Amino acid sequence: MLKQGKDYSREREKALADGLRDVASELRLVDPADFIAFLRTEQFGNIRNLVNSSTEMFFKPGTITFGLSGEVDLPWDRAPSVSLDMEFHHLNVSAYFRLVLEAFHAGVDLSYVSFEGGSDDPDKNTCRLVEAIEDARVVPRSRGSKTASQAGASADGDVRL
């Protein structure tokens, strides 16, 4: 029997999901029709403004940015889903991910993470990501927020907020 390895991507997605909980809640206040219109007509500057205004209360300027891409899933039989490509840059850690906004929850799908001067130990790199997210915050963490280990995963693999 093969020994199962640790899923570092999932841990890192959970760390991002935990860190972005407040931002996702703010973005979910935006009417989905606005996201749909801005994405379909490629008005990415408007989305960047929405993201910037949602992140400025929680993160230092420039640490969380809109990646100038996204998509909308708008089926007839369920609520819309808006996916925004996002970037995190702080303390020589960069993460590229998709923030998925839905009616009752949001999720994070990590695409790529890099650690400038990273360690050979993936656990240390994951700790660096967690520390970078925490250091990027301007508002101290609330005691009632979920920890990264409490964030759940959806059936499609995204980590839910």
Secondary structure as GFF3:
##gff-version 3
##sequence-region A 1 161
A	DSSP	alpha_helix	8	19	.	.	.	ID=ss1
A	DSSP	alpha_helix	21	27	.	.	.	ID=ss2
A	DSSP	alpha_helix	32	40	.	.	.	ID=ss3
A	DSSP	alpha_helix	44	55	.	.	.	ID=ss4
A	DSSP	beta_strand	64	73	.	.	.	ID=ss5
A	DSSP	beta_strand	81	90	.	.	.	ID=ss6
A	DSSP	beta_strand	93	101	.	.	.	ID=ss7
A	DSSP	beta_strand	106	115	.	.	.	ID=ss8
A	DSSP	alpha_helix	122	136	.	.	.	ID=ss9
A	DSSP	three_ten_helix	148	150	.	.	.	ID=ss10
A	DSSP	beta_strand	159	160	.	.	.	ID=ss11
###
